[in-house]
Amino acid sequence: MYIHIGENKMILSSEIIALIDKKTFEHDEANQAMLLDSNRVENIAGKVYKSIVITNDKIYLSPFTTHTIKKRFSLYFHEQY
């Protein structure tokens, strides 16, 4: 199943490793250093992002909150069962 994470970007739900709130992520210097790796980071939020979606290949900065993405994810599973 594909999940819309913002700005016309869809990723396979099976590719998601972690979904982290921006406020939680910002408190660690190692996390900030990871965001400087521009080869892996794709900012699909424009200037202001609300969450970080981590996959094997990329780190996406999403304009959606973690709550919104989790809700979309859970709606799919609710329909399946």
mmCIF file of the N, C-alpha and C atoms, coordinates in Angstrom:
data_MODEL
# 
_entry.id   MODEL 
# 
loop_
_atom_site.group_PDB 
_atom_site.id 
_atom_site.type_symbol 
_atom_site.label_atom_id 
_atom_site.label_alt_id 
_atom_site.label_comp_id 
_atom_site.label_asym_id 
_atom_site.label_entity_id 
_atom_site.label_seq_id 
_atom_site.pdbx_PDB_ins_code 
_atom_site.Cartn_x 
_atom_site.Cartn_y 
_atom_site.Cartn_z 
_atom_site.occupancy 
_atom_site.B_iso_or_equiv 
_atom_site.pdbx_formal_charge 
_atom_site.auth_seq_id 
_atom_site.auth_comp_id 
_atom_site.auth_asym_id 
_atom_site.auth_atom_id 
_atom_site.pdbx_PDB_model_num 
ATOM 1   N N  . MET A 1 1  ? 0.828   -1.170 0.000  1.00 0.00 ? 1  MET A N  1 
ATOM 2   C CA . MET A 1 1  ? 0.000   0.000  0.000  1.00 0.00 ? 1  MET A CA 1 
ATOM 3   C C  . MET A 1 1  ? 0.880   1.244  0.000  1.00 0.00 ? 1  MET A C  1 
ATOM 4   N N  . TYR A 1 2  ? 0.456   2.234  -0.737 1.00 0.00 ? 2  TYR A N  1 
ATOM 5   C CA . TYR A 1 2  ? 1.166   3.502  -0.783 1.00 0.00 ? 2  TYR A CA 1 
ATOM 6   C C  . TYR A 1 2  ? 0.550   4.482  0.213  1.00 0.00 ? 2  TYR A C  1 
ATOM 7   N N  . ILE A 1 3  ? 1.402   5.275  0.826  1.00 0.00 ? 3  ILE A N  1 
ATOM 8   C CA . ILE A 1 3  ? 0.970   6.293  1.787  1.00 0.00 ? 3  ILE A CA 1 
ATOM 9   C C  . ILE A 1 3  ? 1.397   7.654  1.253  1.00 0.00 ? 3  ILE A C  1 
ATOM 10  N N  . HIS A 1 4  ? 0.469   8.594  1.228  1.00 0.00 ? 4  HIS A N  1 
ATOM 11  C CA . HIS A 1 4  ? 0.768   9.959  0.803  1.00 0.00 ? 4  HIS A CA 1 
ATOM 12  C C  . HIS A 1 4  ? 1.398   10.687 1.987  1.00 0.00 ? 4  HIS A C  1 
ATOM 13  N N  . ILE A 1 5  ? 2.628   11.198 1.809  1.00 0.00 ? 5  ILE A N  1 
ATOM 14  C CA . ILE A 1 5  ? 3.321   11.872 2.907  1.00 0.00 ? 5  ILE A CA 1 
ATOM 15  C C  . ILE A 1 5  ? 3.498   13.368 2.644  1.00 0.00 ? 5  ILE A C  1 
ATOM 16  N N  . GLY A 1 6  ? 2.908   13.865 1.559  1.00 0.00 ? 6  GLY A N  1 
ATOM 17  C CA . GLY A 1 6  ? 2.951   15.297 1.272  1.00 0.00 ? 6  GLY A CA 1 
ATOM 18  C C  . GLY A 1 6  ? 3.470   15.610 -0.111 1.00 0.00 ? 6  GLY A C  1 
ATOM 19  N N  . GLU A 1 7  ? 3.013   16.756 -0.633 1.00 0.00 ? 7  GLU A N  1 
ATOM 20  C CA . GLU A 1 7  ? 3.471   17.280 -1.929 1.00 0.00 ? 7  GLU A CA 1 
ATOM 21  C C  . GLU A 1 7  ? 3.557   16.220 -3.029 1.00 0.00 ? 7  GLU A C  1 
ATOM 22  N N  . ASN A 1 8  ? 2.484   15.518 -3.228 1.00 0.00 ? 8  ASN A N  1 
ATOM 23  C CA . ASN A 1 8  ? 2.381   14.499 -4.273 1.00 0.00 ? 8  ASN A CA 1 
ATOM 24  C C  . ASN A 1 8  ? 3.397   13.374 -4.147 1.00 0.00 ? 8  ASN A C  1 
ATOM 25  N N  . LYS A 1 9  ? 3.907   13.152 -2.957 1.00 0.00 ? 9  LYS A N  1 
ATOM 26  C CA . LYS A 1 9  ? 4.883   12.081 -2.722 1.00 0.00 ? 9  LYS A CA 1 
ATOM 27  C C  . LYS A 1 9  ? 4.185   10.900 -2.060 1.00 0.00 ? 9  LYS A C  1 
ATOM 28  N N  . MET A 1 10 ? 4.290   9.746  -2.722 1.00 0.00 ? 10 MET A N  1 
ATOM 29  C CA . MET A 1 10 ? 3.726   8.506  -2.206 1.00 0.00 ? 10 MET A CA 1 
ATOM 30  C C  . MET A 1 10 ? 4.868   7.518  -2.020 1.00 0.00 ? 10 MET A C  1 
ATOM 31  N N  . ILE A 1 11 ? 4.858   6.817  -0.881 1.00 0.00 ? 11 ILE A N  1 
ATOM 32  C CA . ILE A 1 11 ? 5.856   5.784  -0.651 1.00 0.00 ? 11 ILE A CA 1 
ATOM 33  C C  . ILE A 1 11 ? 5.154   4.520  -0.174 1.00 0.00 ? 11 ILE A C  1 
ATOM 34  N N  . LEU A 1 12 ? 5.784   3.406  -0.430 1.00 0.00 ? 12 LEU A N  1 
ATOM 35  C CA . LEU A 1 12 ? 5.230   2.130  0.032  1.00 0.00 ? 12 LEU A CA 1 
ATOM 36  C C  . LEU A 1 12 ? 5.274   2.076  1.555  1.00 0.00 ? 12 LEU A C  1 
ATOM 37  N N  . SER A 1 13 ? 4.195   1.643  2.146  1.00 0.00 ? 13 SER A N  1 
ATOM 38  C CA . SER A 1 13 ? 4.149   1.561  3.611  1.00 0.00 ? 13 SER A CA 1 
ATOM 39  C C  . SER A 1 13 ? 5.210   0.597  4.140  1.00 0.00 ? 13 SER A C  1 
ATOM 40  N N  . SER A 1 14 ? 5.539   -0.419 3.376  1.00 0.00 ? 14 SER A N  1 
ATOM 41  C CA . SER A 1 14 ? 6.550   -1.394 3.810  1.00 0.00 ? 14 SER A CA 1 
ATOM 42  C C  . SER A 1 14 ? 7.962   -0.807 3.831  1.00 0.00 ? 14 SER A C  1 
ATOM 43  N N  . GLU A 1 15 ? 8.171   0.333  3.181  1.00 0.00 ? 15 GLU A N  1 
ATOM 44  C CA . GLU A 1 15 ? 9.480   0.976  3.159  1.00 0.00 ? 15 GLU A CA 1 
ATOM 45  C C  . GLU A 1 15 ? 9.727   1.853  4.384  1.00 0.00 ? 15 GLU A C  1 
ATOM 46  N N  . ILE A 1 16 ? 8.680   2.184  5.127  1.00 0.00 ? 16 ILE A N  1 
ATOM 47  C CA . ILE A 1 16 ? 8.823   3.072  6.270  1.00 0.00 ? 16 ILE A CA 1 
ATOM 48  C C  . ILE A 1 16 ? 9.496   2.348  7.431  1.00 0.00 ? 16 ILE A C  1 
ATOM 49  N N  . ILE A 1 17 ? 10.610  2.910  7.871  1.00 0.00 ? 17 ILE A N  1 
ATOM 50  C CA . ILE A 1 17 ? 11.341  2.370  9.013  1.00 0.00 ? 17 ILE A CA 1 
ATOM 51  C C  . ILE A 1 17 ? 10.922  3.100  10.284 1.00 0.00 ? 17 ILE A C  1 
ATOM 52  N N  . ALA A 1 18 ? 10.817  4.431  10.182 1.00 0.00 ? 18 ALA A N  1 
ATOM 53  C CA . ALA A 1 18 ? 10.453  5.229  11.355 1.00 0.00 ? 18 ALA A CA 1 
ATOM 54  C C  . ALA A 1 18 ? 9.675   6.462  10.919 1.00 0.00 ? 18 ALA A C  1 
ATOM 55  N N  . LEU A 1 19 ? 8.804   6.897  11.799 1.00 0.00 ? 19 LEU A N  1 
ATOM 56  C CA . LEU A 1 19 ? 8.028   8.110  11.627 1.00 0.00 ? 19 LEU A CA 1 
ATOM 57  C C  . LEU A 1 19 ? 8.203   8.906  12.913 1.00 0.00 ? 19 LEU A C  1 
ATOM 58  N N  . ILE A 1 20 ? 8.879   10.057 12.822 1.00 0.00 ? 20 ILE A N  1 
ATOM 59  C CA . ILE A 1 20 ? 9.281   10.790 14.015 1.00 0.00 ? 20 ILE A CA 1 
ATOM 60  C C  . ILE A 1 20 ? 8.773   12.223 13.962 1.00 0.00 ? 20 ILE A C  1 
ATOM 61  N N  . ASP A 1 21 ? 8.253   12.695 15.080 1.00 0.00 ? 21 ASP A N  1 
ATOM 62  C CA . ASP A 1 21 ? 7.806   14.069 15.218 1.00 0.00 ? 21 ASP A CA 1 
ATOM 63  C C  . ASP A 1 21 ? 9.018   15.004 15.198 1.00 0.00 ? 21 ASP A C  1 
ATOM 64  N N  . LYS A 1 22 ? 8.876   16.146 14.548 1.00 0.00 ? 22 LYS A N  1 
ATOM 65  C CA . LYS A 1 22 ? 9.979   17.100 14.418 1.00 0.00 ? 22 LYS A CA 1 
ATOM 66  C C  . LYS A 1 22 ? 10.517  17.542 15.781 1.00 0.00 ? 22 LYS A C  1 
ATOM 67  N N  . LYS A 1 23 ? 9.635   17.828 16.712 1.00 0.00 ? 23 LYS A N  1 
ATOM 68  C CA . LYS A 1 23 ? 10.071  18.311 18.029 1.00 0.00 ? 23 LYS A CA 1 
ATOM 69  C C  . LYS A 1 23 ? 10.916  17.273 18.756 1.00 0.00 ? 23 LYS A C  1 
ATOM 70  N N  . THR A 1 24 ? 10.565  16.021 18.644 1.00 0.00 ? 24 THR A N  1 
ATOM 71  C CA . THR A 1 24 ? 11.336  14.942 19.264 1.00 0.00 ? 24 THR A CA 1 
ATOM 72  C C  . THR A 1 24 ? 12.692  14.804 18.587 1.00 0.00 ? 24 THR A C  1 
ATOM 73  N N  . PHE A 1 25 ? 12.705  14.904 17.290 1.00 0.00 ? 25 PHE A N  1 
ATOM 74  C CA . PHE A 1 25 ? 13.910  14.706 16.486 1.00 0.00 ? 25 PHE A CA 1 
ATOM 75  C C  . PHE A 1 25 ? 14.932  15.821 16.690 1.00 0.00 ? 25 PHE A C  1 
ATOM 76  N N  . GLU A 1 26 ? 14.457  17.058 16.888 1.00 0.00 ? 26 GLU A N  1 
ATOM 77  C CA . GLU A 1 26 ? 15.344  18.220 16.963 1.00 0.00 ? 26 GLU A CA 1 
ATOM 78  C C  . GLU A 1 26 ? 16.227  18.262 18.204 1.00 0.00 ? 26 GLU A C  1 
ATOM 79  N N  . HIS A 1 27 ? 15.880  17.535 19.248 1.00 0.00 ? 27 HIS A N  1 
ATOM 80  C CA . HIS A 1 27 ? 16.595  17.643 20.512 1.00 0.00 ? 27 HIS A CA 1 
ATOM 81  C C  . HIS A 1 27 ? 17.943  16.921 20.549 1.00 0.00 ? 27 HIS A C  1 
ATOM 82  N N  . ASP A 1 28 ? 18.293  16.201 19.522 1.00 0.00 ? 28 ASP A N  1 
ATOM 83  C CA . ASP A 1 28 ? 19.542  15.441 19.508 1.00 0.00 ? 28 ASP A CA 1 
ATOM 84  C C  . ASP A 1 28 ? 20.464  15.941 18.401 1.00 0.00 ? 28 ASP A C  1 
ATOM 85  N N  . GLU A 1 29 ? 21.704  16.251 18.740 1.00 0.00 ? 29 GLU A N  1 
ATOM 86  C CA . GLU A 1 29 ? 22.665  16.759 17.755 1.00 0.00 ? 29 GLU A CA 1 
ATOM 87  C C  . GLU A 1 29 ? 22.970  15.735 16.669 1.00 0.00 ? 29 GLU A C  1 
ATOM 88  N N  . ALA A 1 30 ? 22.984  14.456 17.014 1.00 0.00 ? 30 ALA A N  1 
ATOM 89  C CA . ALA A 1 30 ? 23.243  13.407 16.017 1.00 0.00 ? 30 ALA A CA 1 
ATOM 90  C C  . ALA A 1 30 ? 22.134  13.391 14.967 1.00 0.00 ? 30 ALA A C  1 
ATOM 91  N N  . ASN A 1 31 ? 20.922  13.617 15.400 1.00 0.00 ? 31 ASN A N  1 
ATOM 92  C CA . ASN A 1 31 ? 19.801  13.686 14.456 1.00 0.00 ? 31 ASN A CA 1 
ATOM 93  C C  . ASN A 1 31 ? 19.970  14.857 13.505 1.00 0.00 ? 31 ASN A C  1 
ATOM 94  N N  . GLN A 1 32 ? 20.356  15.993 14.034 1.00 0.00 ? 32 GLN A N  1 
ATOM 95  C CA . GLN A 1 32 ? 20.563  17.173 13.196 1.00 0.00 ? 32 GLN A CA 1 
ATOM 96  C C  . GLN A 1 32 ? 21.674  16.929 12.175 1.00 0.00 ? 32 GLN A C  1 
ATOM 97  N N  . ALA A 1 33 ? 22.724  16.222 12.581 1.00 0.00 ? 33 ALA A N  1 
ATOM 98  C CA . ALA A 1 33 ? 23.813  15.905 11.664 1.00 0.00 ? 33 ALA A CA 1 
ATOM 99  C C  . ALA A 1 33 ? 23.325  15.005 10.533 1.00 0.00 ? 33 ALA A C  1 
ATOM 100 N N  . MET A 1 34 ? 22.421  14.102 10.860 1.00 0.00 ? 34 MET A N  1 
ATOM 101 C CA . MET A 1 34 ? 21.871  13.205 9.844  1.00 0.00 ? 34 MET A CA 1 
ATOM 102 C C  . MET A 1 34 ? 21.103  13.995 8.787  1.00 0.00 ? 34 MET A C  1 
ATOM 103 N N  . LEU A 1 35 ? 20.421  15.049 9.195  1.00 0.00 ? 35 LEU A N  1 
ATOM 104 C CA . LEU A 1 35 ? 19.667  15.863 8.238  1.00 0.00 ? 35 LEU A CA 1 
ATOM 105 C C  . LEU A 1 35 ? 20.574  16.644 7.296  1.00 0.00 ? 35 LEU A C  1 
ATOM 106 N N  . LEU A 1 36 ? 21.815  16.862 7.682  1.00 0.00 ? 36 LEU A N  1 
ATOM 107 C CA . LEU A 1 36 ? 22.756  17.575 6.830  1.00 0.00 ? 36 LEU A CA 1 
ATOM 108 C C  . LEU A 1 36 ? 23.251  16.723 5.670  1.00 0.00 ? 36 LEU A C  1 
ATOM 109 N N  . ASP A 1 37 ? 23.018  15.421 5.719  1.00 0.00 ? 37 ASP A N  1 
ATOM 110 C CA . ASP A 1 37 ? 23.394  14.512 4.639  1.00 0.00 ? 37 ASP A CA 1 
ATOM 111 C C  . ASP A 1 37 ? 22.406  14.709 3.493  1.00 0.00 ? 37 ASP A C  1 
ATOM 112 N N  . SER A 1 38 ? 22.677  15.694 2.664  1.00 0.00 ? 38 SER A N  1 
ATOM 113 C CA . SER A 1 38 ? 21.720  16.107 1.637  1.00 0.00 ? 38 SER A CA 1 
ATOM 114 C C  . SER A 1 38 ? 21.452  15.046 0.566  1.00 0.00 ? 38 SER A C  1 
ATOM 115 N N  . ASN A 1 39 ? 22.319  14.044 0.450  1.00 0.00 ? 39 ASN A N  1 
ATOM 116 C CA . ASN A 1 39 ? 22.088  12.986 -0.531 1.00 0.00 ? 39 ASN A CA 1 
ATOM 117 C C  . ASN A 1 39 ? 20.886  12.128 -0.165 1.00 0.00 ? 39 ASN A C  1 
ATOM 118 N N  . ARG A 1 40 ? 20.620  11.996 1.119  1.00 0.00 ? 40 ARG A N  1 
ATOM 119 C CA . ARG A 1 40 ? 19.520  11.145 1.583  1.00 0.00 ? 40 ARG A CA 1 
ATOM 120 C C  . ARG A 1 40 ? 18.263  11.926 1.926  1.00 0.00 ? 40 ARG A C  1 
ATOM 121 N N  . VAL A 1 41 ? 18.392  13.214 2.225  1.00 0.00 ? 41 VAL A N  1 
ATOM 122 C CA . VAL A 1 41 ? 17.259  14.006 2.712  1.00 0.00 ? 41 VAL A CA 1 
ATOM 123 C C  . VAL A 1 41 ? 16.507  14.632 1.548  1.00 0.00 ? 41 VAL A C  1 
ATOM 124 N N  . GLU A 1 42 ? 15.183  14.475 1.588  1.00 0.00 ? 42 GLU A N  1 
ATOM 125 C CA . GLU A 1 42 ? 14.319  15.122 0.593  1.00 0.00 ? 42 GLU A CA 1 
ATOM 126 C C  . GLU A 1 42 ? 13.263  15.920 1.349  1.00 0.00 ? 42 GLU A C  1 
ATOM 127 N N  . ASN A 1 43 ? 13.356  17.229 1.242  1.00 0.00 ? 43 ASN A N  1 
ATOM 128 C CA . ASN A 1 43 ? 12.407  18.102 1.919  1.00 0.00 ? 43 ASN A CA 1 
ATOM 129 C C  . ASN A 1 43 ? 11.203  18.319 1.001  1.00 0.00 ? 43 ASN A C  1 
ATOM 130 N N  . ILE A 1 44 ? 10.126  17.611 1.288  1.00 0.00 ? 44 ILE A N  1 
ATOM 131 C CA . ILE A 1 44 ? 8.910   17.750 0.476  1.00 0.00 ? 44 ILE A CA 1 
ATOM 132 C C  . ILE A 1 44 ? 7.930   18.720 1.125  1.00 0.00 ? 44 ILE A C  1 
ATOM 133 N N  . ALA A 1 45 ? 8.355   19.343 2.231  1.00 0.00 ? 45 ALA A N  1 
ATOM 134 C CA . ALA A 1 45 ? 7.486   20.249 2.971  1.00 0.00 ? 45 ALA A CA 1 
ATOM 135 C C  . ALA A 1 45 ? 7.697   21.709 2.605  1.00 0.00 ? 45 ALA A C  1 
ATOM 136 N N  . GLY A 1 46 ? 8.711   21.992 1.835  1.00 0.00 ? 46 GLY A N  1 
ATOM 137 C CA . GLY A 1 46 ? 9.038   23.391 1.590  1.00 0.00 ? 46 GLY A CA 1 
ATOM 138 C C  . GLY A 1 46 ? 9.900   23.901 2.740  1.00 0.00 ? 46 GLY A C  1 
ATOM 139 N N  . LYS A 1 47 ? 9.494   25.000 3.355  1.00 0.00 ? 47 LYS A N  1 
ATOM 140 C CA . LYS A 1 47 ? 10.296  25.583 4.435  1.00 0.00 ? 47 LYS A CA 1 
ATOM 141 C C  . LYS A 1 47 ? 10.046  24.920 5.783  1.00 0.00 ? 47 LYS A C  1 
ATOM 142 N N  . VAL A 1 48 ? 8.795   24.647 6.110  1.00 0.00 ? 48 VAL A N  1 
ATOM 143 C CA . VAL A 1 48 ? 8.456   24.146 7.441  1.00 0.00 ? 48 VAL A CA 1 
ATOM 144 C C  . VAL A 1 48 ? 7.985   22.700 7.355  1.00 0.00 ? 48 VAL A C  1 
ATOM 145 N N  . TYR A 1 49 ? 8.687   21.814 8.043  1.00 0.00 ? 49 TYR A N  1 
ATOM 146 C CA . TYR A 1 49 ? 8.261   20.423 8.096  1.00 0.00 ? 49 TYR A CA 1 
ATOM 147 C C  . TYR A 1 49 ? 7.770   20.097 9.497  1.00 0.00 ? 49 TYR A C  1 
ATOM 148 N N  . LYS A 1 50 ? 6.913   19.077 9.603  1.00 0.00 ? 50 LYS A N  1 
ATOM 149 C CA . LYS A 1 50 ? 6.332   18.710 10.887 1.00 0.00 ? 50 LYS A CA 1 
ATOM 150 C C  . LYS A 1 50 ? 6.749   17.320 11.347 1.00 0.00 ? 50 LYS A C  1 
ATOM 151 N N  . SER A 1 51 ? 7.190   16.492 10.398 1.00 0.00 ? 51 SER A N  1 
ATOM 152 C CA . SER A 1 51 ? 7.616   15.140 10.764 1.00 0.00 ? 51 SER A CA 1 
ATOM 153 C C  . SER A 1 51 ? 8.707   14.655 9.830  1.00 0.00 ? 51 SER A C  1 
ATOM 154 N N  . ILE A 1 52 ? 9.379   13.600 10.272 1.00 0.00 ? 52 ILE A N  1 
ATOM 155 C CA . ILE A 1 52 ? 10.443  12.975 9.503  1.00 0.00 ? 52 ILE A CA 1 
ATOM 156 C C  . ILE A 1 52 ? 10.033  11.540 9.234  1.00 0.00 ? 52 ILE A C  1 
ATOM 157 N N  . VAL A 1 53 ? 10.063  11.151 7.954  1.00 0.00 ? 53 VAL A N  1 
ATOM 158 C CA . VAL A 1 53 ? 9.744   9.784  7.551  1.00 0.00 ? 53 VAL A CA 1 
ATOM 159 C C  . VAL A 1 53 ? 11.045  9.160  7.059  1.00 0.00 ? 53 VAL A C  1 
ATOM 160 N N  . ILE A 1 54 ? 11.480  8.112  7.745  1.00 0.00 ? 54 ILE A N  1 
ATOM 161 C CA . ILE A 1 54 ? 12.756  7.471  7.415  1.00 0.00 ? 54 ILE A CA 1 
ATOM 162 C C  . ILE A 1 54 ? 12.494  6.151  6.696  1.00 0.00 ? 54 ILE A C  1 
ATOM 163 N N  . THR A 1 55 ? 13.140  5.989  5.531  1.00 0.00 ? 55 THR A N  1 
ATOM 164 C CA . THR A 1 55 ? 13.092  4.739  4.778  1.00 0.00 ? 55 THR A CA 1 
ATOM 165 C C  . THR A 1 55 ? 14.537  4.257  4.598  1.00 0.00 ? 55 THR A C  1 
ATOM 166 N N  . ASN A 1 56 ? 14.710  3.117  3.962  1.00 0.00 ? 56 ASN A N  1 
ATOM 167 C CA . ASN A 1 56 ? 16.068  2.610  3.710  1.00 0.00 ? 56 ASN A CA 1 
ATOM 168 C C  . ASN A 1 56 ? 16.881  3.566  2.848  1.00 0.00 ? 56 ASN A C  1 
ATOM 169 N N  . ASP A 1 57 ? 16.240  4.170  1.866  1.00 0.00 ? 57 ASP A N  1 
ATOM 170 C CA . ASP A 1 57 ? 16.948  4.983  0.888  1.00 0.00 ? 57 ASP A CA 1 
ATOM 171 C C  . ASP A 1 57 ? 16.944  6.476  1.171  1.00 0.00 ? 57 ASP A C  1 
ATOM 172 N N  . LYS A 1 58 ? 15.897  6.972  1.801  1.00 0.00 ? 58 LYS A N  1 
ATOM 173 C CA . LYS A 1 58 ? 15.710  8.416  1.943  1.00 0.00 ? 58 LYS A CA 1 
ATOM 174 C C  . LYS A 1 58 ? 15.209  8.785  3.326  1.00 0.00 ? 58 LYS A C  1 
ATOM 175 N N  . ILE A 1 59 ? 15.386  10.064 3.631  1.00 0.00 ? 59 ILE A N  1 
ATOM 176 C CA . ILE A 1 59 ? 14.782  10.684 4.800  1.00 0.00 ? 59 ILE A CA 1 
ATOM 177 C C  . ILE A 1 59 ? 13.915  11.821 4.254  1.00 0.00 ? 59 ILE A C  1 
ATOM 178 N N  . TYR A 1 60 ? 12.625  11.715 4.477  1.00 0.00 ? 60 TYR A N  1 
ATOM 179 C CA . TYR A 1 60 ? 11.688  12.708 3.965  1.00 0.00 ? 60 TYR A CA 1 
ATOM 180 C C  . TYR A 1 60 ? 11.267  13.655 5.079  1.00 0.00 ? 60 TYR A C  1 
ATOM 181 N N  . LEU A 1 61 ? 11.295  14.957 4.791  1.00 0.00 ? 61 LEU A N  1 
ATOM 182 C CA . LEU A 1 61 ? 10.780  15.952 5.712  1.00 0.00 ? 61 LEU A CA 1 
ATOM 183 C C  . LEU A 1 61 ? 9.375   16.274 5.223  1.00 0.00 ? 61 LEU A C  1 
ATOM 184 N N  . SER A 1 62 ? 8.384   15.875 6.008  1.00 0.00 ? 62 SER A N  1 
ATOM 185 C CA . SER A 1 62 ? 6.987   15.945 5.579  1.00 0.00 ? 62 SER A CA 1 
ATOM 186 C C  . SER A 1 62 ? 6.245   17.130 6.193  1.00 0.00 ? 62 SER A C  1 
ATOM 187 N N  . PRO A 1 63 ? 5.334   17.738 5.433  1.00 0.00 ? 63 PRO A N  1 
ATOM 188 C CA . PRO A 1 63 ? 4.518   18.824 5.977  1.00 0.00 ? 63 PRO A CA 1 
ATOM 189 C C  . PRO A 1 63 ? 3.396   18.306 6.875  1.00 0.00 ? 63 PRO A C  1 
ATOM 190 N N  . PHE A 1 64 ? 3.178   16.991 6.894  1.00 0.00 ? 64 PHE A N  1 
ATOM 191 C CA . PHE A 1 64 ? 2.115   16.404 7.701  1.00 0.00 ? 64 PHE A CA 1 
ATOM 192 C C  . PHE A 1 64 ? 2.645   16.029 9.083  1.00 0.00 ? 64 PHE A C  1 
ATOM 193 N N  . THR A 1 65 ? 1.764   16.059 10.070 1.00 0.00 ? 65 THR A N  1 
ATOM 194 C CA . THR A 1 65 ? 2.140   15.618 11.413 1.00 0.00 ? 65 THR A CA 1 
ATOM 195 C C  . THR A 1 65 ? 2.218   14.094 11.427 1.00 0.00 ? 65 THR A C  1 
ATOM 196 N N  . THR A 1 66 ? 2.901   13.567 12.423 1.00 0.00 ? 66 THR A N  1 
ATOM 197 C CA . THR A 1 66 ? 2.981   12.114 12.567 1.00 0.00 ? 66 THR A CA 1 
ATOM 198 C C  . THR A 1 66 ? 1.581   11.529 12.770 1.00 0.00 ? 66 THR A C  1 
ATOM 199 N N  . HIS A 1 67 ? 0.738   12.266 13.468 1.00 0.00 ? 67 HIS A N  1 
ATOM 200 C CA . HIS A 1 67 ? -0.634  11.806 13.713 1.00 0.00 ? 67 HIS A CA 1 
ATOM 201 C C  . HIS A 1 67 ? -1.386  11.606 12.396 1.00 0.00 ? 67 HIS A C  1 
ATOM 202 N N  . THR A 1 68 ? -1.253  12.547 11.469 1.00 0.00 ? 68 THR A N  1 
ATOM 203 C CA . THR A 1 68 ? -1.938  12.455 10.170 1.00 0.00 ? 68 THR A CA 1 
ATOM 204 C C  . THR A 1 68 ? -1.451  11.251 9.380  1.00 0.00 ? 68 THR A C  1 
ATOM 205 N N  . ILE A 1 69 ? -0.148  11.039 9.338  1.00 0.00 ? 69 ILE A N  1 
ATOM 206 C CA . ILE A 1 69 ? 0.399   9.911  8.578  1.00 0.00 ? 69 ILE A CA 1 
ATOM 207 C C  . ILE A 1 69 ? -0.002  8.589  9.214  1.00 0.00 ? 69 ILE A C  1 
ATOM 208 N N  . LYS A 1 70 ? 0.056   8.506  10.546 1.00 0.00 ? 70 LYS A N  1 
ATOM 209 C CA . LYS A 1 70 ? -0.355  7.282  11.236 1.00 0.00 ? 70 LYS A CA 1 
ATOM 210 C C  . LYS A 1 70 ? -1.828  6.989  10.997 1.00 0.00 ? 70 LYS A C  1 
ATOM 211 N N  . LYS A 1 71 ? -2.649  8.030  10.965 1.00 0.00 ? 71 LYS A N  1 
ATOM 212 C CA . LYS A 1 71 ? -4.083  7.856  10.724 1.00 0.00 ? 71 LYS A CA 1 
ATOM 213 C C  . LYS A 1 71 ? -4.330  7.279  9.334  1.00 0.00 ? 71 LYS A C  1 
ATOM 214 N N  . ARG A 1 72 ? -3.615  7.771  8.347  1.00 0.00 ? 72 ARG A N  1 
ATOM 215 C CA . ARG A 1 72 ? -3.752  7.239  6.989  1.00 0.00 ? 72 ARG A CA 1 
ATOM 216 C C  . ARG A 1 72 ? -3.323  5.785  6.927  1.00 0.00 ? 72 ARG A C  1 
ATOM 217 N N  . PHE A 1 73 ? -2.256  5.476  7.640  1.00 0.00 ? 73 PHE A N  1 
ATOM 218 C CA . PHE A 1 73 ? -1.747  4.118  7.695  1.00 0.00 ? 73 PHE A CA 1 
ATOM 219 C C  . PHE A 1 73 ? -2.761  3.185  8.364  1.00 0.00 ? 73 PHE A C  1 
ATOM 220 N N  . SER A 1 74 ? -3.320  3.613  9.473  1.00 0.00 ? 74 SER A N  1 
ATOM 221 C CA . SER A 1 74 ? -4.264  2.768  10.208 1.00 0.00 ? 74 SER A CA 1 
ATOM 222 C C  . SER A 1 74 ? -5.593  2.617  9.474  1.00 0.00 ? 74 SER A C  1 
ATOM 223 N N  . LEU A 1 75 ? -6.007  3.613  8.699  1.00 0.00 ? 75 LEU A N  1 
ATOM 224 C CA . LEU A 1 75 ? -7.238  3.488  7.915  1.00 0.00 ? 75 LEU A CA 1 
ATOM 225 C C  . LEU A 1 75 ? -7.135  2.339  6.927  1.00 0.00 ? 75 LEU A C  1 
ATOM 226 N N  . TYR A 1 76 ? -5.971  2.179  6.335  1.00 0.00 ? 76 TYR A N  1 
ATOM 227 C CA . TYR A 1 76 ? -5.768  1.084  5.393  1.00 0.00 ? 76 TYR A CA 1 
ATOM 228 C C  . TYR A 1 76 ? -5.909  -0.260 6.096  1.00 0.00 ? 76 TYR A C  1 
ATOM 229 N N  . PHE A 1 77 ? -5.257  -0.410 7.256  1.00 0.00 ? 77 PHE A N  1 
ATOM 230 C CA . PHE A 1 77 ? -5.314  -1.672 7.963  1.00 0.00 ? 77 PHE A CA 1 
ATOM 231 C C  . PHE A 1 77 ? -6.713  -1.970 8.504  1.00 0.00 ? 77 PHE A C  1 
ATOM 232 N N  . HIS A 1 78 ? -7.432  -0.935 8.876  1.00 0.00 ? 78 HIS A N  1 
ATOM 233 C CA . HIS A 1 78 ? -8.804  -1.124 9.351  1.00 0.00 ? 78 HIS A CA 1 
ATOM 234 C C  . HIS A 1 78 ? -9.686  -1.656 8.225  1.00 0.00 ? 78 HIS A C  1 
ATOM 235 N N  . GLU A 1 79 ? -9.476  -1.169 7.017  1.00 0.00 ? 79 GLU A N  1 
ATOM 236 C CA . GLU A 1 79 ? -10.257 -1.629 5.861  1.00 0.00 ? 79 GLU A CA 1 
ATOM 237 C C  . GLU A 1 79 ? -9.898  -3.056 5.471  1.00 0.00 ? 79 GLU A C  1 
ATOM 238 N N  . GLN A 1 80 ? -8.669  -3.471 5.730  1.00 0.00 ? 80 GLN A N  1 
ATOM 239 C CA . GLN A 1 80 ? -8.223  -4.792 5.336  1.00 0.00 ? 80 GLN A CA 1 
ATOM 240 C C  . GLN A 1 80 ? -8.799  -5.897 6.209  1.00 0.00 ? 80 GLN A C  1 
ATOM 241 N N  . TYR A 1 81 ? -9.132  -5.569 7.467  1.00 0.00 ? 81 TYR A N  1 
ATOM 242 C CA . TYR A 1 81 ? -9.551  -6.614 8.406  1.00 0.00 ? 81 TYR A CA 1 
ATOM 243 C C  . TYR A 1 81 ? -10.961 -6.452 8.847  1.00 0.00 ? 81 TYR A C  1 
# 
